[in-house]
């Protein structure tokens, strides 16, 4: 049985102050933060016909399919009995979502006799690349990461009896923290989103790539900081379910980006008709899914480092 434990422990520098921490315990003797690996699918953000003609881009994504599972498995998120499920979800969830959306949009393009339709041969090539190159690399990264990480090295001892989570005010619930966590990261990229959407849908030339890199770095920093604050509030509220909350708190940035895309469609564009509307919201959904997974992975990894750091120097009584 899977259980969760709380243990009140005092620090060596402040003996009168006690804090509580929680780690999940599994029947096979391994303890780890109970969250599936979330640093997956970085490599599948841009599968399209144009990029397939660029060997460097394909090679980079295929290497990342190995590296993402190597990092995920080595952060002790692949311990226990769920590592096979995590591996399969890592290899297939996001690519299949994008493939499904692309298949629907491609069907619409074929119905309208549009040049935007992707040839059937190209779709077969993409599937073959995933099945015979990307998926085996994910499997290899999982095996190497599990063997590389070794035994779990938790900063405190673990109990098998879970502690009840007390009732707290509404603004300290995981759902509220998850929704509010994406506001500041979205605010850091709000202005840049306008220029990106204008470049995509209004056919304006975008050339300030250096500034985009700076905004991306700011997004990562703000995402990590906001997620750590949300995790700290949860731990103060004696809620040990911080793993998925940290992921969704950072991933909610994509929700606000999609809401902004709806506003941009109605106010800044002159698109009309089912064909243009479906392509706009379909490709925007693919972009937001990738952005949400990216931000969620960064937020979860930052929160993991934060939790392990604050309990590293704690002395158990």
N, C-alpha and C positions, 0 to 999 in steps of 0.2 A: 504494500500500500504506500501511496505517496503522501507524505505529511509535511507540515511546515512547523518550524520551532521558533520560539522566542526565548531569549536568554538575557536577563538583565545583568549587565556587567559594568564595572567601574573603571575609569581611566586611571593610569598610574600617576598622572599629574593632578587630578582632581578627584580624590577618593570619595567625596560627598556627592558627586554627580553620577547618576547611573543612566545608561541608555540601553536600548533594546535593539537587537538586530535579528534578521530572519534569513534562513537559507533553506531551500527545499532538500528533503532527504528522500532517497529512493531505496527500494528494497535490495538493490544490488550493492549498496554501500557507498554510492557516490552522491555527493551533495553539490549542488550548483544552483545559481539563480534560474528559476524555472521559466525560461523564455526560449522559444525556438530561435535559431540563428537568424538575425535580421540584416546581416550585411550581404545579402544575396542579390542577384539579378542586376548588379551594376553593369554587367557586360551586355545586357540585352536591351539597352535603351534605344538603340538606333538601328534596327534591322530593316534595311530597305534596299531597293535594287541598286541605287547609286553607290551606297557604301560597300556593297558586295564587290564592286569593281576596284576597291582600294584594299590591297593586301595588308597594308599596315593596320588599317582600322579593324579588319577581321581578326588579324593576329592579336591585336591588343585586347579585343573583347574575349577571345578564346583563352588568352592567358589569365584574364581576370576571372573567368569561370573557374579556374583552378585556384587562384589566389583567394577568392572570396570564401570558398569552403575551407581553405587552409586556415584563414584567420578565424572563421566561425568555429571550426572544430577545436582549434587551439585555445579558445577563450572559455573552455569548459562548458559551452552551451550545447555540446553534442554528447554529453555523458548520459548514462542511464539507458533506458530502453527505447527512447524516442528518436534516436539518431538517424535511423533509416527513414522515418517519416520526415524529419527535417531535411535530409538530403534530397528526397524526392520532391518536396515542396520547393526547395531551393532551385532545383534544376528545371522545374516545370511550371510553377505557379505563374510567375510574371511573363515568361515567354508565351505560355498558352493563353493568358489574358490578352496580350498584345496580338497574338495570332488570331484569336477569335474576333477581336475588334477589326483587325485588318481584313479578315475574311468577309465580314459583313459589309464593310466599306467597299471592298473590291467587287462584291456582288452588286452593290448599288451602282458602282461605276460601269460595270458591264451592262447593266440594264439601261443606263443612260447613254451607252456607246461613247464613254469618255476616254480620253487618252490617259487619264490617271489610273486606269486599271492595270494591275500588275499581272504579267503573263503567268500562266500556270507553271511553266518550267522554273521560273524564278522562285515561286513558293515551294516547289519540290526541293530545290537546291537549299533553301533556308532550313527546311525540315531535316534534310540529310546532314547539314552542318550541325544542327542541334543534336540529332540522334547519335551520330558517330564521332563527333568531336567534342562538343560542349558537355553533354551528359557524362561521357567517360572521364573528362577532366574534373567534373564535379565529384564523381566517385573517387578518383585518385586523390583529390584535395581532401576529401573527408577522411580517407584512410590515413593519409600522411598527417593530417592535423590531429586526429585522435591519438596516434602513436607518439606524436611530437609533444602533445600537452602533458602526457603522463598522468599521475594521480592528482586529483583536485587538491589545491592548496588554499583552503579557505582561511580567512583571517581570524575566525573564532570557532568554537565548538558548536555542534549542532544537536538539538533535541528532536525527537521524533513526534512529540506531542504539540500540535498547533495551538497557538494562543488565540482566543476570540478577539476579533477586531471590534473595538468600541464604536458606538454611534458618534458621528461627528457632524459639524455643520455642513450645509449643502455645498459650500464653496471649497471644502476639503475632500469631496468625493472624487474618485478617479475620472469619472466622466467629465466633470467640470474642469478639472485640471488638464485633461486631454484636449478639450475644446479651446481653452484659453491659452494653451501652450503654443499654438501656431500663430497667434496674433503678432507677437514681436518679430519672429522670423519673416513673416509676410510683410510686415512694415519695413523691414530692412531691404526688401527687393521690390517694393511696390512701384517705385519710379522706373526701375529697369524693366519691369514686366511690360510697361506701356511700350517701350521701344522694341522689345522682343516681339510682342504681338503685332506691332505695326510692321515689323520686318517680315513676319510670317504671312500676314493676311492682307496687308495693304500695299505690299510690293515696294516697300522702301528699303534702301540699302542700309545695312547695319555694318559699321566699321569700327566701333569702339570696343574691340574685344579685350583690350587691357583693362578697361573699366569694368567689363563684365566679369573678368577674373577676380578683380578686387571685390565686387559685390558678392561673388560666390564665396570667397573666403570669409567675408563678413557674415553671410548667411550661415556658414558652418559654425563660426564662433558664437553667434547669437543663439543658434539652435542648441548647442551644447550647454551654454549658460542657462538658458530657460529651462531645459530639461533637468538639469541638476537642481535648480531651485524647486521645480515641481516634485522631484524625488525627495528632496529635503523636507518639504511640507508633508508629504505622505508619511515619511518615517517619523516625523514629529507627531503626526496624528495616530501613531501606532498601527499604521496600515503597511503590511509587509508585501503587498502586491504591487510593487513598483516596477516590475520588469516590463509588462505589456503597457502599463501606463506611460512609462518613459518613451516607449516606441510610438504610441499613438499621440502623445503630446507633441512630439516632433513631426510626426507624419501629418498632423492636422494642418500644417502649412499648405499642403497640396489642396485641401478643401477650400481654403480661402483663395488660393490661386484660381481654382475652378469657378468659384463664385465671381471673382473678378473677370474671368473669361465670359461669363454670362452677361455681365454689365458691359463689357467691351463689345460684345456681339450686337447688343441692342442699341448702343449709343455711338460707337466709333466706326462701325462697318455698315455697308449697304447690302449685305448678303440677304438673299431671300430664296425661297424654294426648298424642297426637301433635300435635294442633292447637296447644295452648299451648306445647309444647316447640319446635315449628318456628317459631312466631312469635317466641318469646323469643330463640332463637339466630340466627334470620334477621336480625331488626332489630339485634341486638347485633353481628352480623358487619358489617352496613352501617355502623354507628357506628364500629367498630374500623378498617374500611378507610379511612374519612374521617380518623380520628385519626392513623392511620399515615402517610397521605400528608401531612397537615399537619405532623406532627413531622419526617418525613423531609425535607420541603422546608425547614423552618427549620434543621435540622441541616446540610443540604448547603450552604445559602447562608452559614451561619455559618462552616463549614469553608473555603469558597471565599474569604471575606474574610480569614480567618486565614492561609491559605497565601499569598495575594497580599501580605498585610501583612508576613510575615516575610521574604519575598524581595524586597520593594520596594527596600530600601536596601543590597542586596548588590552588591558590585562584582566583576564577572567578571575573571578573570585572562587 
